[in-house]
Amino acid sequence: MQTTAFLKDLFDLSGKTAVIIGGTGELCGTLAVGLAQAGAEVVLGGRIAEKAEKRLAEIAGHGGTGYFVPVDVTSRDSLHALLDTVLKRSGKVDILVNGAGTNSSTPFLEIAEEEYQRIIDTNLSAVFRACQVFGQYFIDESQPASIINLGSVSGLNPLSRAFTYSASKAAVHNLTRNLAREWADKDIRVNTLVPGSFPAEQGRRGLDESRALDILRQTPASRFGNADELIGATLLLASAKAGSFITGMEMIVDGGFHAMTI
């Protein structure tokens, strides 16, 4: 078998349907493009149709296919509606990416209850809900699946100016490992994709020059990540062949940030 044919077979997602919750955002939108280029039909779940249209145009430009479904990740009913819509249009779901998220740099003693609950609800409870809604479908239909939850290096080690975000992501890491353990015998793989510093929309707003230098000093690669550098890891976790024995894993893509000490 030629090398290109071997690699295509290993990572080919043709005939698969991937639901990307948070797919209208910068990082998950890029993941959606990568999944589409590997052959998957992608469903962008998010809030802003205009952002989805731009991303879907990019996907189409690469020869991929997909569509947008509005979803409110804080609502179980909305997540059920997302699943129902995808099943009606695509017939099944094979891959779920949970990537919706929000952050705040409020100092700990100044964090209001409302802010804390909002971040926890978006970053953690939404993953919990989506895994229940889609997980029940996977189990009821005996549907092999890959669930990829977006974590963070701040879920491994606390990050300054991101208290609630770090706590919520640490919980996502733990939730993922628990589900991997419970669902492995059902051929449902559950993994955490762990980005380091990929300054997306929210990250750029809180990234002044001093903080940027602090992050770069802590990153052996001495630079920030580009969103498309998450695609390879995502394809590994999504592929039923390449990632067939990978579950409960924290796939860290951070330029060495997590390995750095003095």
TIROMAR-893621 format. One line per 4 residues: number of its first residue (from 1); their letters; for each residue y, x negated, z of C-alpha. Coordinates in pm, 1 decimal. Layout:
<recs>
NUM) a) Y/X/Z ~ ...
</recs>
This chain:
<recs>
1) mqtt) 0.0/0.0/0.0 ~ 341.6/-135.1/-87.9 ~ 581.9/-210.2/196.5 ~ 826.3/63.5/99.4
5) aflk) 548.2/322.4/78.0 ~ 411.1/213.0/414.4 ~ 749.0/241.0/584.8 ~ 822.7/575.5/420.8
9) dlfd) 490.8/713.1/542.6 ~ 552.9/580.5/893.2 ~ 899.8/729.4/935.4 ~ 895.9/1014.9/684.3
13) lsgk) 1022.9/1343.5/831.1 ~ 980.5/1553.2/517.6 ~ 886.9/1910.4/603.6 ~ 1017.6/1872.9/959.8
17) tavi) 1298.3/2076.0/1113.2 ~ 1527.9/1899.3/1359.6 ~ 1766.6/2089.9/1586.1 ~ 2052.1/1870.0/1705.2
21) iggt) 2243.9/2030.3/1990.9 ~ 2580.1/1858.6/1994.7 ~ 2536.2/1785.2/1625.0 ~ 2902.6/1850.7/1549.1
25) gelc) 3002.1/1552.3/1764.1 ~ 3040.0/1197.8/1640.7 ~ 2723.9/1034.5/1775.7 ~ 2483.6/1325.2/1731.7
29) gtla) 2636.1/1407.0/1394.6 ~ 2547.1/1056.4/1282.5 ~ 2194.5/1102.8/1416.8 ~ 2171.6/1423.1/1214.7
33) vgla) 2261.4/1233.2/898.5 ~ 1988.4/978.4/973.6 ~ 1727.0/1246.1/1038.4 ~ 1824.8/1421.8/715.5
37) qaga) 1799.1/1100.1/515.3 ~ 1446.4/1059.4/653.8 ~ 1362.7/1399.6/506.2 ~ 1415.9/1645.1/790.7
41) evvl) 1602.2/1971.1/752.7 ~ 1870.6/1944.8/1019.2 ~ 2030.2/2222.4/1219.6 ~ 2363.6/2137.5/1376.7
45) ggri) 2412.4/2327.8/1700.9 ~ 2768.1/2315.8/1827.4 ~ 3096.7/2494.9/1880.7 ~ 3324.7/2395.1/1593.2
49) aeka) 3227.5/2514.9/1246.8 ~ 3487.1/2295.9/1072.9 ~ 3330.0/1979.4/1212.5 ~ 2987.7/2102.3/1108.8
53) ekrl) 3105.1/2165.5/752.6 ~ 3225.8/1807.6/715.9 ~ 2901.0/1668.9/852.7 ~ 2688.9/1898.2/634.0
57) aeia) 2885.5/1781.2/329.5 ~ 2801.2/1422.7/424.2 ~ 2435.1/1516.1/465.6 ~ 2432.3/1687.5/125.6
61) ghgg) 2592.5/1378.7/-26.2 ~ 2287.7/1180.8/85.2 ~ 2055.4/1439.6/-65.2 ~ 1971.0/1602.1/268.1
65) tgyf) 1966.4/1964.9/375.5 ~ 2086.5/2149.0/682.5 ~ 2298.3/2425.1/828.2 ~ 2516.3/2508.3/1127.1
69) vpvd) 2439.5/2749.2/1410.5 ~ 2705.0/2806.6/1678.4 ~ 2577.0/2758.3/2031.2 ~ 2714.4/2759.4/2384.3
73) vtsr) 2496.1/2518.0/2580.3 ~ 2601.6/2676.4/2910.3 ~ 2439.5/3006.7/2805.6 ~ 2062.8/3057.9/2803.5
77) dslh) 2110.0/3361.9/2577.0 ~ 2297.0/3146.8/2326.9 ~ 2017.4/2889.2/2325.3 ~ 1761.8/3165.0/2267.5
81) alld) 1976.7/3291.1/1980.3 ~ 1984.9/2939.3/1834.8 ~ 1606.1/2916.0/1845.3 ~ 1563.8/3263.2/1697.4
85) tvlk) 1800.3/3183.4/1411.3 ~ 1620.4/2859.3/1329.7 ~ 1278.8/3027.2/1335.8 ~ 1402.4/3298.3/1098.9
89) rsgk) 1559.2/3050.3/857.1 ~ 1324.8/2752.7/882.4 ~ 1003.8/2892.3/1028.6 ~ 956.2/2629.0/1295.6
93) vdil) 1111.1/2349.8/1501.0 ~ 958.6/2001.2/1521.6 ~ 1236.2/1790.6/1674.6 ~ 1494.3/1877.6/1938.4
97) vnga) 1787.6/1650.0/2019.4 ~ 1988.3/1738.6/2329.2 ~ 2319.2/1562.3/2286.4 ~ 2601.0/1785.7/2407.9
101) gtns) 2813.2/1610.7/2668.3 ~ 3146.9/1577.3/2842.4 ~ 3311.6/1326.3/3074.0 ~ 3608.1/1270.1/3303.9
105) stpf) 3764.0/963.0/3463.7 ~ 3885.3/1144.5/3777.0 ~ 3851.7/926.7/4091.4 ~ 3570.6/1045.4/4319.1
109) leia) 3779.3/1189.1/4603.7 ~ 3993.8/1379.4/4354.6 ~ 3709.9/1547.4/4164.9 ~ 3751.3/1922.6/4193.1
113) eeey) 3447.1/2144.3/4234.6 ~ 3520.6/2311.8/3900.4 ~ 3530.4/1979.4/3715.6 ~ 3210.6/1859.3/3880.8
117) qrii) 3024.1/2180.2/3797.0 ~ 3152.9/2180.8/3438.9 ~ 3027.3/1829.2/3370.1 ~ 2693.6/1888.8/3542.7
121) dtnl) 2647.4/2214.7/3354.9 ~ 2719.9/2060.9/3015.0 ~ 2538.9/1729.7/3059.4 ~ 2241.2/1824.2/3277.3
125) savf) 2190.5/2198.3/3311.7 ~ 2224.3/2245.6/2935.2 ~ 1940.2/1998.8/2879.3 ~ 1732.9/2179.0/3141.7
129) racq) 1795.0/2514.2/2970.5 ~ 1727.4/2388.1/2618.6 ~ 1405.9/2215.3/2725.7 ~ 1289.3/2539.8/2886.0
133) vfgq) 1381.5/2757.9/2587.8 ~ 1242.4/2528.3/2317.9 ~ 962.3/2393.2/2536.0 ~ 825.3/2743.6/2588.1
137) yfid) 824.5/2792.0/2211.4 ~ 646.2/2459.9/2155.0 ~ 379.7/2549.3/2412.6 ~ 331.4/2911.1/2301.4
141) esqp) 291.2/2807.7/1937.3 ~ 89.6/2491.1/2012.7 ~ 361.5/2315.0/1815.5 ~ 361.0/1933.5/1836.8
145) asii) 716.5/1821.2/1899.7 ~ 954.2/1542.9/1984.1 ~ 1234.4/1608.0/2232.1 ~ 1506.0/1343.9/2248.2
149) nlgs) 1754.4/1375.3/2533.6 ~ 2075.3/1174.1/2520.8 ~ 2112.6/962.6/2830.5 ~ 2350.3/675.6/2900.6
153) vsgl) 2349.7/322.2/3037.0 ~ 2561.8/471.3/3315.8 ~ 2250.0/672.1/3406.7 ~ 2073.7/341.7/3472.1
157) npls) 2353.7/174.9/3668.0 ~ 2670.0/346.8/3792.4 ~ 2975.0/306.1/3573.3 ~ 3328.2/307.3/3709.1
161) raft) 3559.7/591.9/3606.6 ~ 3259.6/809.0/3519.7 ~ 3118.3/930.0/3851.5 ~ 2998.5/1279.0/3762.1
165) ysas) 2899.0/1172.6/3411.8 ~ 2685.4/888.7/3551.2 ~ 2519.2/1117.3/3806.1 ~ 2444.7/1381.2/3542.0
169) kaav) 2293.7/1128.5/3302.2 ~ 2077.0/972.5/3573.8 ~ 1936.6/1319.7/3633.6 ~ 1871.8/1365.1/3260.2
173) hnlt) 1668.5/1043.4/3263.2 ~ 1458.4/1174.3/3551.8 ~ 1417.7/1520.3/3397.4 ~ 1295.4/1356.0/3077.3
177) rnla) 1030.1/1150.4/3254.5 ~ 908.4/1457.2/3441.8 ~ 871.0/1658.5/3121.6 ~ 700.1/1368.5/2944.3
181) rewa) 440.8/1362.6/3219.6 ~ 385.8/1738.6/3216.9 ~ 373.7/1793.8/2840.1 ~ 196.6/1483.1/2706.5
185) dkdi) -137.3/1663.8/2682.9 ~ 32.0/1933.6/2471.0 ~ 147.0/1677.8/2211.7 ~ 509.8/1724.0/2314.0
189) rvnt) 677.6/1387.2/2347.8 ~ 995.3/1368.3/2555.8 ~ 1211.6/1057.4/2552.8 ~ 1561.9/947.0/2642.9
193) lvpg) 1787.7/778.1/2391.1 ~ 2019.4/558.6/2596.9 ~ 2339.9/452.7/2420.5 ~ 2560.9/182.8/2559.3
197) sfpa) 2925.6/160.8/2458.8 ~ 2974.5/364.7/2143.0 ~ 3338.2/474.9/2172.5 ~ 3325.1/826.6/2029.9
201) eqgr) 3588.3/1098.8/2060.8 ~ 3583.5/1135.5/2439.1 ~ 3520.4/767.4/2504.2 ~ 3821.6/655.6/2303.5
205) rgld) 4055.6/874.6/2507.2 ~ 3974.2/684.2/2826.5 ~ 3941.4/337.6/2675.9 ~ 4249.7/129.2/2738.0
209) esra) 4266.4/-240.0/2650.8 ~ 4176.9/-359.4/2999.7 ~ 3867.2/-140.1/3021.0 ~ 3760.3/-235.2/2669.9
213) ldil) 3772.0/-603.6/2768.0 ~ 3571.0/-533.8/3084.0 ~ 3299.9/-361.2/2878.8 ~ 3288.5/-639.3/2619.7
217) rqtp) 3256.7/-905.7/2891.6 ~ 2955.6/-714.5/3024.2 ~ 2796.4/-682.5/2678.9 ~ 2606.3/-992.3/2555.0
221) asrf) 2653.0/-879.2/2194.4 ~ 3030.0/-896.5/2260.4 ~ 3114.3/-581.2/2068.2 ~ 3091.0/-205.0/2076.6
225) gnad) 2812.0/-21.8/1899.8 ~ 2848.0/165.5/1573.0 ~ 2707.7/518.2/1569.9 ~ 2465.9/443.5/1285.0
229) elig) 2302.5/176.5/1501.3 ~ 2141.1/461.4/1697.4 ~ 1959.2/596.5/1392.5 ~ 1667.0/353.1/1392.1
233) atll) 1576.2/426.7/1753.2 ~ 1610.2/798.2/1688.6 ~ 1374.6/786.4/1390.1 ~ 1117.8/596.6/1596.4
237) lasa) 1127.1/860.1/1869.9 ~ 1131.5/1150.0/1622.6 ~ 845.5/1032.8/1402.3 ~ 503.4/1176.6/1485.5
241) kags) 348.9/861.6/1333.6 ~ 572.9/572.3/1432.8 ~ 633.6/715.1/1780.5 ~ 303.5/892.4/1836.5
245) fitg) 224.2/717.4/2168.6 ~ 581.4/694.4/2297.0 ~ 677.8/941.1/2567.6 ~ 873.9/915.1/2891.0
249) memi) 1059.8/616.2/2750.3 ~ 1421.3/512.5/2794.9 ~ 1513.5/372.1/2454.9 ~ 1815.3/157.7/2536.9
253) vdgg) 2055.8/70.1/2254.4 ~ 2343.4/-113.3/2420.4 ~ 2383.4/-467.4/2291.3 ~ 2230.5/-601.3/2614.1
257) fham) 2475.4/-427.5/2850.4 ~ 2201.1/-313.9/3092.8 ~ 2056.3/-666.5/3113.9 ~ 2381.7/-841.5/3203.2
261) ti) 2457.4/-991.2/3543.6 ~ 2690.6/-1267.0/3658.4
</recs>
